[in-house]
Amino acid sequence: MTSELPVVVIGAGPVGLAAAAHLLERGLEPLVLEAGDRVGAAVRQWGHVRLFSPWEYDVDLAAVRLLEQVGWESPDRDALPTGAELVDAYLAPLAATPPLAPRIRTGTRVLAVSRDGVDKTRTVGRAGRPYLVRTVRDGSILDVKARAVIDASGTWGRPNPLGPAGLPALGEEQAGPWLAGPLPDVLGADRARFAGRHTLVVGMGHSAANTLLALVELQRSEPGTRIGWAIRGRSPARLYGGGDADGLPARGLLGSTLKAAVQAGRVELHREVTLTALAPAGTGQLQVTGTGRDGAAFHLAVDALAAATGFRPDLDVLREVRLDLDPGVEAPARLAPLIDPDFHSCGTVPPHGEALLAHPDEGIYVVGMKSYGRAPTFLLATGYEQVRSIAAALAGDTAAAERVALHLPSTGVCSTDLGDREAAETASASCGTGGVGFATGSAHGRSAEEPAAAGCCASGAPEPVAISGRG
């Protein structure tokens, strides 16, 4: 009976639409449910940001085959699209193809997923039941039955809080007027908010780097613009990355350009910062309070705060299905050891597909950025291979599902002497020599294990460290 039902895909972003394309190729019926009013709704919110991966890595092969049927021509595979270009030149045309268009419902939010007729506690008679997907559209509730569910809803809209221990800083909920979001349009729509003002960027990922470099560019024409950068780690080596050695040149340039801006004094770097409280200041600014290096008090009054602290998955909609998730990373348990940011390095993972993404309830999968839970290393090409494998498995092609292969560019930070350079640079900075260099920072409020310096400006060899890559 379930074979006549559609496979529900939650989310009409790049990975969700790729899933639908692969399902169609396999002769399966997809139904894509998108909460936004248009496809790629989350990507549109950071449309001004240019990706550091070129078109070669940004499109899915099954999706391209669909597009080519209607005469679509691929952009230059070496060009770097913005988020808006990714939507306008790829996602929107893909969603408009005759096979996909009638199978996409926008403005439809998924409230919950369960097994038809049983709750999470029921075991007897559970296997083989269809899924019940509860949705809301224009205020009306509609239940949809599905043979399988692929959750590609991503993590956008669920930011990690600014405070310690995974909790909001005191007063964070009331600080909304000063919070600028993870990727504000500094040089465009939000320019007036930052020009000639003091902004603090919090975070150690590429979102933070994009915002910081946009502020540096703004500073050139608005000299009164002041830029602060707070990280929880000792130094931003992981974000600085491999420079020219990076397999994605734009990613390497992002890190090296930011490093130069810090060294030139354009960006004021605050290390080992833990934010504890946010409160309005008498000047109309936001008072940021916490601790800094060696537990020293940290106080800063700012006009805006960009919290680029990463995201976490919304698992509430999946509460009534049986998932096997890692308790720390919140990724599928078999995938988690490959992507744990405390140990995973270089921004790449072994190829993986349906076998590592399956859960105790058969036929339900979490894919794309959401499959990585709280880990920050995801690349689009990874999600495309995930859904290709899953579609093959749902179609009964076990061999194709198991035959996973994926080429991802190196981050260029895999050198064996990174630990040595990190400790040397950290010790140099501790001695007040102005050194800013290779140490492990924090992407999502997490720091990899860092060696203690043998002494101020000591030359002793440090212990190696685990490096968390950022894709």
Backbone torsions as a table, in degrees:
resi	resn	phi	psi	omega
1	MET	NA	-40.1	-176.8
2	THR	-68.7	-21.1	-178.2
3	SER	-64.7	-19.2	178.2
4	GLU	-86.4	-6.6	-176.9
5	LEU	-90.5	157.8	178.5
6	PRO	-77.3	163.4	166.8
7	VAL	-92.3	115.9	-179.7
8	VAL	-81.2	128.6	175.4
9	VAL	-111.4	122.2	-179.7
10	ILE	-94.3	114.5	178.0
11	GLY	106.8	125.1	178.6
12	ALA	-107.2	48.8	172.0
13	GLY	-93.9	-166.4	-177.6
14	PRO	-57.8	-44.8	-176.7
15	VAL	-75.9	-37.9	178.6
16	GLY	-62.7	-44.5	178.9
17	LEU	-69.6	-33.4	174.7
18	ALA	-63.6	-40.6	177.3
19	ALA	-58.8	-44.8	179.8
20	ALA	-62.4	-39.7	179.3
21	ALA	-63.8	-43.2	179.7
22	HIS	-67.7	-38.1	177.6
23	LEU	-62.3	-43.4	178.6
24	LEU	-60.7	-42.8	179.0
25	GLU	-61.5	-28.3	-178.9
26	ARG	-89.3	3.8	179.6
27	GLY	79.1	17.5	179.0
28	LEU	-101.3	156.1	-176.0
29	GLU	-98.6	109.8	176.7
30	PRO	-89.6	150.9	170.2
31	LEU	-133.4	110.8	-175.5
32	VAL	-96.2	124.8	179.8
33	LEU	-111.5	119.6	-176.4
34	GLU	-121.8	125.8	-179.0
35	ALA	-69.0	-32.3	-179.1
36	GLY	-74.2	168.7	-179.1
37	ASP	-81.3	-8.3	177.1
38	ARG	-143.9	161.9	176.2
39	VAL	-67.4	154.0	180.0
40	GLY	65.6	30.3	-174.4
41	ALA	-60.4	-41.3	-179.4
42	ALA	-68.6	-41.5	-179.9
43	VAL	-62.0	-37.3	179.8
44	ARG	-59.8	-28.7	-178.0
45	GLN	-70.8	-20.4	172.4
46	TRP	-120.8	37.3	-176.8
47	GLY	-62.3	-22.6	-179.0
48	HIS	-78.5	-10.8	-175.6
49	VAL	-88.3	135.1	178.2
50	ARG	-90.7	130.3	178.7
51	LEU	-67.9	150.7	174.9
52	PHE	-92.8	-3.2	174.4
53	SER	-103.3	134.5	-177.8
54	PRO	-74.0	171.8	-178.4
55	TRP	-53.2	-30.9	-179.6
56	GLU	-51.9	-37.6	-177.4
57	TYR	-98.3	-1.6	-170.8
58	ASP	-102.2	-7.6	-177.8
59	VAL	-118.2	149.7	178.8
60	ASP	-96.7	143.0	-173.8
61	LEU	-67.4	-41.1	178.0
62	ALA	-65.3	-38.0	176.7
63	ALA	-63.6	-41.3	178.5
64	VAL	-62.7	-39.8	179.0
65	ARG	-63.0	-36.8	175.4
66	LEU	-65.3	-45.3	-177.8
67	LEU	-64.5	-38.6	-178.1
68	GLU	-65.6	-23.1	176.9
69	GLN	-66.4	-21.9	179.4
70	VAL	-109.3	18.0	174.3
71	GLY	84.3	15.7	179.6
72	TRP	-66.7	138.5	176.1
73	GLU	-113.1	130.7	-176.8
74	SER	-68.6	141.1	170.5
75	PRO	-64.3	169.5	177.2
76	ASP	-55.3	119.2	-173.8
77	ARG	-62.5	-20.5	-179.8
78	ASP	-93.6	-7.1	-179.1
79	ALA	-77.3	154.1	-179.7
80	LEU	-104.0	111.0	-179.3
81	PRO	-80.5	153.9	165.8
82	THR	-81.5	170.2	175.4
83	GLY	-59.2	-40.5	179.7
84	ALA	-64.2	-39.6	178.9
85	GLU	-68.2	-35.4	176.8
86	LEU	-60.1	-41.3	178.9
87	VAL	-71.2	-51.7	-172.1
88	ASP	-70.0	-35.8	-175.0
89	ALA	-95.7	-10.1	-174.8
90	TYR	-135.4	-59.2	-174.2
91	LEU	-68.1	-47.0	-178.8
92	ALA	-64.1	-46.7	176.0
93	PRO	-61.5	-36.5	178.6
94	LEU	-63.1	-45.8	-179.6
95	ALA	-65.7	-23.5	-178.2
96	ALA	-88.1	-5.6	179.0
97	THR	-63.0	143.9	-176.4
98	PRO	-54.0	-38.3	178.8
99	PRO	-67.9	-33.0	-174.9
100	LEU	-91.8	-37.4	-171.5
101	ALA	-49.5	-48.0	-177.5
102	PRO	-75.2	-4.0	-176.9
103	ARG	-107.0	14.3	180.0
104	ILE	-119.7	127.6	175.3
105	ARG	-115.7	109.7	176.2
106	THR	-88.2	169.6	-178.8
107	GLY	63.1	23.6	-176.3
108	THR	-122.6	109.6	-178.2
109	ARG	-96.9	133.5	176.2
110	VAL	-83.9	124.4	-179.7
111	LEU	-93.7	-35.7	-176.6
112	ALA	-163.8	155.9	173.9
113	VAL	-128.1	133.6	179.1
114	SER	-145.9	176.5	171.3
115	ARG	-91.5	136.5	-175.0
116	ASP	-59.7	118.5	173.6
117	GLY	87.1	-5.0	179.4
118	VAL	-137.3	150.3	174.8
119	ASP	-94.9	-174.3	-173.5
120	LYS	-63.7	-28.1	-174.2
121	THR	-80.0	-17.1	-174.2
122	ARG	-81.4	123.8	178.9
123	THR	-105.0	-46.1	-177.4
124	VAL	-64.0	125.3	179.0
125	GLY	77.2	13.2	-176.6
126	ARG	-78.5	-45.0	-175.3
127	ALA	-59.7	139.3	176.5
128	GLY	86.3	-9.8	178.5
129	ARG	-71.6	146.5	174.8
130	PRO	-69.8	166.9	175.1
131	TYR	-91.8	148.9	175.5
132	LEU	-113.0	115.9	-178.2
133	VAL	-108.7	112.7	-179.4
134	ARG	-90.3	128.4	-176.5
135	THR	-128.0	162.3	172.5
136	VAL	-132.0	133.5	178.4
137	ARG	-143.6	124.7	-178.4
138	ASP	53.2	37.2	176.7
139	GLY	82.7	-4.8	-178.9
140	SER	-102.5	136.8	179.3
141	ILE	-89.9	133.4	177.3
142	LEU	-137.0	128.6	176.0
143	ASP	-95.1	131.6	-179.2
144	VAL	-117.0	131.4	175.9
145	LYS	-93.2	143.9	-176.0
146	ALA	-142.0	149.0	175.0
147	ARG	-77.2	-27.3	178.9
148	ALA	-157.0	162.4	-179.4
149	VAL	-133.0	129.5	175.0
150	ILE	-116.2	110.4	-178.1
151	ASP	-90.6	103.4	178.1
152	ALA	-116.4	37.2	-174.1
153	SER	-79.3	-7.2	176.4
154	GLY	72.3	-166.3	-179.5
155	THR	-126.5	-1.7	179.8
156	TRP	-59.2	137.6	-178.8
157	GLY	94.8	-4.0	177.2
158	ARG	-124.7	67.0	-175.8
159	PRO	-70.5	149.6	171.3
160	ASN	-68.6	144.0	179.5
161	PRO	-72.3	167.8	-176.6
162	LEU	-84.4	-23.1	-172.8
163	GLY	-77.8	177.3	-179.9
164	PRO	-78.6	165.5	174.1
165	ALA	61.4	24.3	178.7
166	GLY	75.3	12.8	-177.7
167	LEU	-114.7	157.9	176.9
168	PRO	-62.9	149.2	170.0
169	ALA	-67.0	152.7	177.5
170	LEU	-58.5	128.0	-179.9
171	GLY	84.7	2.6	-177.2
172	GLU	-64.1	-38.8	-179.7
173	GLU	-64.4	-27.2	-178.8
174	GLN	-92.9	-2.6	-174.5
175	ALA	-92.0	11.9	-176.3
176	GLY	-47.4	-43.6	-178.0
177	PRO	-60.0	-21.9	-179.2
178	TRP	-101.1	-13.2	-176.1
179	LEU	-84.6	125.1	-172.2
180	ALA	-99.4	0.1	-178.6
181	GLY	84.5	173.1	-174.6
182	PRO	-75.9	-27.2	-175.7
183	LEU	-139.7	66.1	179.9
184	PRO	-66.6	153.6	179.5
185	ASP	-86.5	76.8	-171.1
186	VAL	-59.9	-40.7	-174.7
187	LEU	-94.9	1.4	-178.3
188	GLY	-125.6	-111.4	-172.4
189	ALA	-61.2	-28.6	-175.9
190	ASP	-101.9	12.3	-172.8
191	ARG	-54.8	-46.2	-175.8
192	ALA	-62.3	-24.9	-178.6
193	ARG	-71.4	-23.5	-173.5
194	PHE	-113.9	-23.1	-175.7
195	ALA	-62.0	124.7	178.5
196	GLY	69.6	14.7	-177.7
197	ARG	-120.2	172.2	-178.3
198	HIS	-101.8	118.6	-179.6
199	THR	-118.3	138.0	173.4
200	LEU	-110.2	125.9	174.8
201	VAL	-104.2	128.5	-179.2
202	VAL	-114.8	125.2	178.0
203	GLY	140.8	162.6	-174.9
204	MET	-130.3	28.3	179.2
205	GLY	-114.7	-173.1	-178.0
206	HIS	-71.2	-23.6	173.5
207	SER	-63.4	-43.5	177.2
208	ALA	-61.5	-43.4	-178.8
209	ALA	-62.6	-43.1	178.8
210	ASN	-59.2	-45.5	-179.3
211	THR	-66.8	-41.7	-179.7
212	LEU	-62.3	-43.6	-178.7
213	LEU	-71.1	-31.9	173.8
214	ALA	-64.8	-39.6	177.7
215	LEU	-66.0	-37.8	176.8
216	VAL	-62.2	-42.3	177.5
217	GLU	-63.4	-41.5	177.7
218	LEU	-63.1	-37.2	-178.9
219	GLN	-60.3	-28.6	-178.5
220	ARG	-65.7	-33.1	179.4
221	SER	-102.4	-13.7	178.2
222	GLU	-126.5	81.8	-171.8
223	PRO	-57.8	-23.7	-180.0
224	GLY	-77.7	-1.2	-179.1
225	THR	-73.6	124.7	-178.7
226	ARG	-114.4	136.9	-172.9
227	ILE	-124.7	123.1	173.1
228	GLY	-114.4	150.6	-179.9
229	TRP	-137.8	118.4	-178.6
230	ALA	-110.1	129.6	176.1
231	ILE	-129.0	154.5	178.4
232	ARG	-85.3	-20.3	-179.5
233	GLY	-84.3	179.1	-179.3
234	ARG	-76.8	-31.4	-176.7
235	SER	-163.4	154.1	-172.9
236	PRO	-90.2	41.6	-175.3
237	ALA	-59.4	-42.4	-176.0
238	ARG	-62.9	-36.9	177.9
239	LEU	-74.2	-36.4	176.0
240	TYR	-60.3	-35.5	170.2
241	GLY	68.6	-152.8	-171.0
242	GLY	-99.7	5.5	178.2
243	GLY	56.3	-125.2	-177.0
244	ASP	-66.1	-18.2	-179.2
245	ALA	-81.2	-6.7	-176.9
246	ASP	-71.4	134.8	178.4
247	GLY	-66.1	-20.9	172.8
248	LEU	-109.8	100.4	-174.0
249	PRO	-54.1	-36.9	-178.6
250	ALA	-66.3	-33.4	177.5
251	ARG	-69.1	-42.3	177.3
252	GLY	-62.5	-41.8	179.9
253	LEU	-65.1	-36.1	179.0
254	LEU	-57.1	-48.6	-178.5
255	GLY	-68.8	-44.8	-176.8
256	SER	-68.2	-34.8	177.8
257	THR	-67.6	-40.5	177.4
258	LEU	-64.9	-41.2	178.6
259	LYS	-58.4	-43.2	179.7
260	ALA	-64.4	-37.9	180.0
261	ALA	-66.0	-37.9	177.2
262	VAL	-66.7	-45.5	-179.3
263	GLN	-64.1	-30.8	179.7
264	ALA	-80.9	-5.3	178.9
265	GLY	84.7	7.3	178.5
266	ARG	-73.5	-29.0	178.6
267	VAL	-119.3	127.6	179.2
268	GLU	-91.7	110.3	-175.2
269	LEU	-89.3	126.6	175.5
270	HIS	-111.5	115.6	-175.3
271	ARG	-94.7	157.1	172.6
272	GLU	51.5	43.2	-177.3
273	VAL	-94.5	132.5	169.9
274	THR	-118.8	116.7	-179.3
275	LEU	-83.8	132.3	-179.0
276	THR	-117.5	-26.5	-176.5
277	ALA	-152.6	146.7	173.8
278	LEU	-127.5	135.3	-179.0
279	ALA	-154.1	146.3	176.8
280	PRO	-61.4	136.7	175.6
281	ALA	-96.3	159.5	-178.0
282	GLY	-63.4	-19.2	-178.3
283	THR	-85.6	0.4	-175.2
284	GLY	90.5	-0.7	177.6
285	GLN	-91.9	178.5	176.2
286	LEU	-103.3	126.0	177.0
287	GLN	-88.5	119.3	-179.5
288	VAL	-104.2	125.3	-175.4
289	THR	-125.2	144.1	177.2
290	GLY	-178.7	-153.2	175.9
291	THR	-124.4	151.3	179.5
292	GLY	-119.3	-146.9	-176.7
293	ARG	-61.0	137.3	178.1
294	ASP	56.6	28.3	176.0
295	GLY	78.2	8.7	-180.0
296	ALA	-66.9	149.3	179.7
297	ALA	-65.3	140.5	178.5
298	PHE	-119.9	121.2	178.6
299	HIS	-134.5	132.8	-180.0
300	LEU	-152.0	131.4	174.8
301	ALA	-101.8	124.6	-174.8
302	VAL	-131.8	160.4	176.7
303	ASP	-89.8	-25.5	179.8
304	ALA	-151.9	151.2	178.2
305	LEU	-132.0	121.5	177.4
306	ALA	-101.9	110.2	-176.6
307	ALA	-92.4	93.2	178.4
308	ALA	-99.1	58.3	-173.0
309	THR	-96.2	9.4	178.7
310	GLY	87.1	-173.1	-173.2
311	PHE	-134.7	166.5	175.5
312	ARG	-135.2	152.6	-175.2
313	PRO	-74.4	147.2	171.8
314	ASP	-89.4	103.9	-177.2
315	LEU	-98.4	-0.6	-177.2
316	ASP	-60.9	-38.0	-176.8
317	VAL	-67.8	-16.9	-178.2
318	LEU	-105.2	15.8	-174.5
319	ARG	-61.7	-31.7	-174.7
320	GLU	-92.8	7.8	173.4
321	VAL	-114.0	158.9	-176.1
322	ARG	-91.8	110.7	179.8
323	LEU	-113.9	150.8	173.3
324	ASP	-112.5	93.9	-175.6
325	LEU	-112.1	145.0	173.8
326	ASP	-65.0	133.3	-175.9
327	PRO	-68.6	-18.9	-179.4
328	GLY	-97.6	-57.1	-175.0
329	VAL	-79.5	-22.6	-177.4
330	GLU	64.5	31.1	172.1
331	ALA	-106.5	163.6	173.8
332	PRO	-48.7	134.5	-168.4
333	ALA	-56.6	-36.4	-178.4
334	ARG	-78.5	-20.7	177.7
335	LEU	-86.3	-31.0	-171.2
336	ALA	-52.8	-44.4	-178.7
337	PRO	-62.3	-22.2	-178.8
338	LEU	-82.1	-15.4	-173.5
339	ILE	-127.2	-0.3	-177.5
340	ASP	-54.3	119.7	-175.8
341	PRO	-67.3	-11.6	174.8
342	ASP	-76.3	-19.0	-175.0
343	PHE	-130.9	-28.7	-175.5
344	HIS	-71.9	133.3	-179.1
345	SER	-123.6	162.3	168.7
346	CYS	76.1	4.3	174.3
347	GLY	68.7	13.6	177.7
348	THR	-126.7	157.3	176.7
349	VAL	-135.4	158.5	174.7
350	PRO	-60.8	148.9	177.3
351	PRO	-54.9	137.3	-179.6
352	HIS	-147.2	151.5	-178.4
353	GLY	-144.3	-141.0	-171.1
354	GLU	-55.8	-38.2	-175.1
355	ALA	-61.3	-37.2	-179.3
356	LEU	-87.6	-11.5	-176.1
357	LEU	-105.0	-5.4	-178.5
358	ALA	-70.7	155.1	-178.9
359	HIS	-127.4	169.2	178.4
360	PRO	-54.8	-39.1	170.8
361	ASP	-78.9	114.2	-177.4
362	GLU	-66.6	144.6	174.4
363	GLY	85.4	10.0	174.1
364	ILE	-120.8	133.4	-175.6
365	TYR	-137.8	142.7	171.0
366	VAL	-109.9	123.7	-172.1
367	VAL	-129.7	174.9	177.9
368	GLY	68.1	-153.0	-177.9
369	MET	-57.8	-34.5	-178.9
370	LYS	-66.1	-28.9	179.1
371	SER	-67.1	-20.4	179.3
372	TYR	-87.1	0.1	177.6
373	GLY	57.9	-119.5	-179.9
374	ARG	-97.0	3.4	179.3
375	ALA	-78.7	146.5	-170.7
376	PRO	-105.2	20.3	-166.6
377	THR	-104.8	16.4	-170.1
378	PHE	-75.5	141.7	170.6
379	LEU	-125.1	149.0	-177.1
380	LEU	-55.1	-41.3	-177.5
381	ALA	-59.1	-31.1	177.2
382	THR	-62.9	-45.5	179.6
383	GLY	-64.8	-36.2	179.0
384	TYR	-63.4	-40.2	178.5
385	GLU	-70.4	-34.7	175.8
386	GLN	-56.6	-51.4	-174.0
387	VAL	-74.6	-28.1	174.2
388	ARG	-61.2	-45.9	-179.2
389	SER	-65.6	-41.6	-179.3
390	ILE	-64.7	-43.7	178.8
391	ALA	-60.6	-40.4	178.0
392	ALA	-62.7	-42.7	180.0
393	ALA	-64.2	-43.0	-179.9
394	LEU	-65.6	-27.3	178.4
395	ALA	-85.1	-2.2	178.9
396	GLY	87.8	7.5	179.2
397	ASP	-92.2	80.3	-175.3
398	THR	-61.8	-40.3	-178.4
399	ALA	-61.3	-43.8	179.4
400	ALA	-68.7	-34.2	178.8
401	ALA	-65.6	-36.8	-177.8
402	GLU	-81.8	-19.4	-175.7
403	ARG	-87.9	75.7	-177.7
404	VAL	-97.7	140.4	178.7
405	ALA	-151.5	139.4	-175.8
406	LEU	-153.8	130.4	174.9
407	HIS	-106.7	119.6	176.9
408	LEU	-122.1	144.3	-179.8
409	PRO	-72.5	145.6	177.8
410	SER	-70.8	151.9	176.9
411	THR	-81.8	-16.6	-178.8
412	GLY	81.1	9.6	-179.9
413	VAL	-110.8	23.0	-174.8
414	CYS	-93.0	10.6	-177.5
415	SER	-64.5	145.4	-174.2
416	THR	-74.1	-14.7	-178.7
417	ASP	-98.2	13.2	-177.6
418	LEU	-62.5	-39.1	178.3
419	GLY	-61.6	-41.0	178.6
420	ASP	-62.4	-46.6	-179.0
421	ARG	-65.0	-37.6	-179.8
422	GLU	-60.5	-49.9	-177.3
423	ALA	-65.4	-38.3	179.6
424	ALA	-64.3	-43.6	-179.3
425	GLU	-68.6	-39.4	179.2
426	THR	-64.2	-43.1	177.6
427	ALA	-63.3	-38.9	178.3
428	SER	-62.3	-43.0	178.8
429	ALA	-64.9	-35.6	-179.8
430	SER	-65.2	-27.9	-178.1
431	CYS	-87.9	4.3	175.3
432	GLY	75.1	24.7	-179.4
433	THR	-89.5	-0.1	178.4
434	GLY	85.3	5.8	-179.8
435	GLY	-69.1	131.5	174.1
436	VAL	-128.8	115.9	-174.9
437	GLY	-159.7	-136.6	-162.2
438	PHE	-86.4	101.4	169.3
439	ALA	-143.6	161.6	-175.9
440	THR	-83.8	127.1	178.9
441	GLY	-104.4	-156.8	-177.5
442	SER	-129.7	128.0	179.5
443	ALA	-90.8	-44.6	-177.3
444	HIS	-122.6	41.8	-177.6
445	GLY	77.7	18.8	-179.5
446	ARG	-125.3	140.3	177.0
447	SER	-117.7	137.9	171.6
448	ALA	-72.5	160.5	-177.4
449	GLU	-63.6	132.6	-175.4
450	GLU	-119.1	142.1	178.9
451	PRO	-77.8	147.6	174.8
452	ALA	-83.3	140.6	178.9
453	ALA	-66.8	142.9	-178.9
454	ALA	-68.8	-20.8	179.3
455	GLY	167.8	168.3	-176.8
456	CYS	-61.5	119.1	-179.2
457	CYS	60.6	27.0	-179.9
458	ALA	-69.7	154.7	-179.5
459	SER	-107.0	5.4	-179.6
460	GLY	-64.6	150.3	-179.3
461	ALA	-73.0	131.8	179.9
462	PRO	-83.2	169.3	171.4
463	GLU	-76.7	150.3	176.6
464	PRO	-68.8	157.2	-178.9
465	VAL	-123.6	159.2	171.4
466	ALA	-88.6	135.1	-174.3
467	ILE	-113.6	130.5	176.7
468	SER	-95.3	114.0	177.1
469	GLY	-76.1	163.3	179.7
470	ARG	-132.2	117.8	-174.4
471	GLY	-88.3	NA	NA
